[in-house]
């Protein structure tokens, strides 16, 4: 008799189908060399990688000092702030007509809010089992659109910004000691001189007044008649006040 010949298989209806054991995965110990315990093996590796990255980052911080600018001067109204590179795309978005001026809320809140909300809701909206990009055209398309928009806006902001002017306006200047309790300083503040020449007269959009080589009469003439980009008629004080601020500016040493 040949092997298996005449053999029949029958089923027993007394064994219910719902008593089948669930498909429980095997314990990691049954796969030697392929898996490891989370604690302490895997967690220790994560800590080591984090420590190496942290030490490397600290070395870069020590070797390359941060590009700091001068101390913020609230009286310098000509200063144009520029965000870091990872926010340049939002900075550029606010320059367009549909997202600036009376529509500033659209560029500052509505458009970024819609984008980030869609990113947070993506796992709940797209629940398909497929993971290949070509099998998920809508998710892939929106992601490519977002990446392209960020790259384009960042490039536009960087390409059309005056970096030389930014370097000059943010340059660290020498600290000038000015007696802000002096009545002449109050006169300068009342005539909006500090908004251009800086709170300590160290310079801003206009030249520094501290340590100037001009004489008292020359300072009075410029304050009254203007020079270069400074128009005449800015100083609205009396002749006594004009003499007072000229002598005050001349006494400041850099």
C-alpha positions in Angstrom: 0.0 0.0 0.0 1.4 3.3 -1.0 2.0 6.0 1.5 -1.1 8.2 2.0 -3.3 6.1 -0.3 -6.8 5.5 1.1 -6.3 8.2 3.8 -9.3 10.4 4.5 -9.6 13.7 6.5 -12.8 14.5 8.4 -13.8 17.5 10.4 -15.3 17.4 13.9 -18.2 19.8 14.3 -17.8 19.6 18.1 -14.7 21.8 18.0 -16.1 25.4 17.8 -14.2 27.8 15.4 -14.2 30.7 17.9 -11.8 28.8 20.2 -8.9 29.3 17.9 -5.9 30.8 19.5 -5.1 34.4 18.6 -2.1 35.1 16.4 0.3 36.0 19.2 3.8 37.0 18.0 6.7 35.0 19.4 8.7 36.3 22.3 11.9 38.2 21.3 13.9 35.5 23.0 13.0 33.1 20.3 14.9 35.2 17.7 18.4 35.3 19.1 20.6 38.0 17.5 17.7 39.8 15.8 15.9 41.5 18.7 16.9 43.0 22.1 15.2 44.2 25.2 14.2 47.8 25.3 15.7 48.3 28.8 18.6 48.4 29.2 20.0 47.3 25.9 18.1 49.5 23.4 17.8 52.5 25.7 21.5 52.4 26.5 22.3 52.7 22.8 19.9 55.6 22.4 21.6 57.4 25.4 25.0 56.9 23.9 24.0 58.3 20.5 22.4 61.3 22.2 25.5 61.9 24.3 27.8 61.8 21.2 25.5 64.3 19.4 25.4 66.6 22.4 29.1 66.6 22.8 29.6 67.3 19.1 27.1 70.1 19.3 28.8 71.7 22.3 32.1 71.5 20.5 30.6 73.4 17.5 29.2 76.0 19.9 32.7 76.6 21.4 34.5 76.7 18.1 32.1 78.9 16.2 30.7 81.8 18.3 27.1 82.8 17.6 26.5 85.8 15.2 25.3 88.2 17.8 24.1 91.7 16.9 24.3 94.9 18.9 22.0 95.3 22.0 18.4 96.1 21.0 17.7 99.8 20.9 14.0 100.6 21.1 14.7 104.2 19.9 16.1 103.0 16.6 13.0 103.0 14.4 15.1 102.3 11.3 16.1 98.8 12.4 14.5 96.1 10.2 14.4 92.8 12.1 15.0 89.6 10.2 14.0 86.1 11.5 16.2 83.1 11.4 16.4 81.0 8.2 13.8 78.5 9.3 11.1 81.3 9.5 12.1 83.1 6.3 9.3 81.5 4.3 6.7 83.0 6.7 8.6 86.3 6.6 8.3 86.3 2.8 4.6 85.3 2.9 3.8 88.5 4.8 5.3 90.6 2.0 2.5 89.7 -0.5 -0.5 91.8 -0.9 -3.0 89.1 0.0 -1.2 88.4 3.3 -0.1 91.9 4.5 -1.6 95.2 5.4 -5.4 94.9 6.1 -5.1 91.1 5.3 -2.2 90.6 7.7 -4.3 88.1 9.7 -4.5 85.8 6.6 -0.7 85.6 6.3 0.1 85.5 10.0 -2.6 83.1 11.3 -5.0 81.7 8.7 -2.7 80.2 6.1 -0.1 78.8 8.6 -2.9 77.6 10.8 -4.6 75.7 8.0 -1.2 74.1 7.0 -0.2 73.0 10.4 -3.7 71.8 11.3 -3.8 69.7 8.1 -0.4 68.2 9.1 -1.7 67.3 12.5 -4.9 65.7 11.1 -3.1 63.8 8.3 -2.8 60.5 10.2 -6.6 60.6 11.0 -7.7 61.6 7.5 -5.5 59.2 5.4 -6.0 55.8 7.0 -5.1 53.7 3.9 -2.9 50.7 4.4 -0.6 51.5 1.5 2.7 53.3 2.1 4.2 53.8 -1.3 4.1 57.4 -2.5 2.7 56.5 -5.9 -0.2 54.7 -4.2 -1.1 57.8 -2.1 -1.4 60.6 -4.7 -3.2 63.1 -2.6 -1.0 62.8 0.4 2.1 62.8 -1.8 0.9 65.8 -3.8 0.1 67.9 -0.8 3.5 67.1 0.8 5.4 68.0 -2.3 3.4 71.2 -2.6 4.2 72.2 1.0 7.9 71.4 0.5 8.1 73.3 -2.8 6.3 76.3 -1.2 8.7 76.5 1.8 11.8 76.2 -0.5 10.5 78.9 -2.9 9.5 81.4 -0.2 12.8 80.9 1.7 14.7 81.4 -1.5 12.7 84.6 -2.4 13.3 86.0 1.1 17.0 85.4 1.0 17.5 86.5 -2.6 15.8 89.9 -2.2 17.1 90.9 1.2 19.9 93.5 1.5 22.3 91.5 3.6 25.0 94.2 3.6 22.5 96.7 5.1 21.5 94.1 7.7 25.2 93.6 8.6 25.7 97.3 9.1 22.5 97.9 11.1 23.3 95.0 13.4 27.0 95.7 13.8 28.1 95.9 17.5 29.1 99.4 18.3 31.2 100.8 21.1 29.3 101.4 24.4 28.9 105.1 25.0 28.3 106.5 28.5 25.6 109.2 28.3 24.1 111.1 31.3 20.4 110.5 30.6 19.5 112.7 33.5 21.0 115.8 31.9 18.3 118.2 30.7 20.0 118.4 27.3 19.3 114.6 26.8 15.6 115.3 27.4 15.7 118.0 24.7 17.3 115.6 22.3 14.6 113.1 23.1 11.8 115.6 22.6 13.1 116.6 19.2 13.3 112.9 18.0 17.1 113.0 17.7 17.5 109.7 19.4 15.3 107.8 17.0 18.0 108.2 14.3 21.3 108.8 16.3 20.6 106.0 18.9 19.6 106.1 22.6 23.3 106.6 23.6 24.1 108.7 20.5 26.2 105.8 19.3 24.6 105.9 15.8 21.8 104.2 14.0 20.3 105.2 10.7 22.2 108.4 11.2 25.9 108.9 12.2 27.1 108.7 15.8 27.2 112.0 17.7 29.4 110.6 20.4 33.1 111.6 20.0 32.4 113.9 17.1 35.1 116.2 15.8 32.7 118.9 15.1 32.8 122.2 17.0 29.8 123.5 19.0 28.9 126.0 16.2 29.1 123.3 13.6 26.8 121.1 15.6 24.3 124.0 16.0 24.4 124.7 12.3 23.7 121.0 11.4 20.9 120.7 14.0 19.2 123.8 12.6 19.8 123.5 8.8 20.4 119.8 8.4 23.1 118.0 6.4 23.1 115.1 3.9 19.9 113.0 4.4 19.0 115.1 7.5 16.5 117.8 6.5 16.3 121.2 8.1 13.8 122.2 10.6 13.9 119.0 12.7 15.1 120.9 15.8 12.2 123.0 17.1 13.7 124.2 20.3 14.9 127.7 21.4 18.4 129.1 20.8 19.2 128.4 24.4 18.3 124.8 24.1 20.2 124.6 20.8 23.3 125.8 22.6 22.7 123.4 25.4 22.5 120.3 23.2 25.5 121.3 21.2 27.6 121.6 24.3 26.2 118.3 25.6 27.1 116.5 22.3 30.5 118.0 22.2 31.2 116.8 25.8 30.5 113.2 25.0 33.6 111.1 24.5 33.5 107.8 22.7 
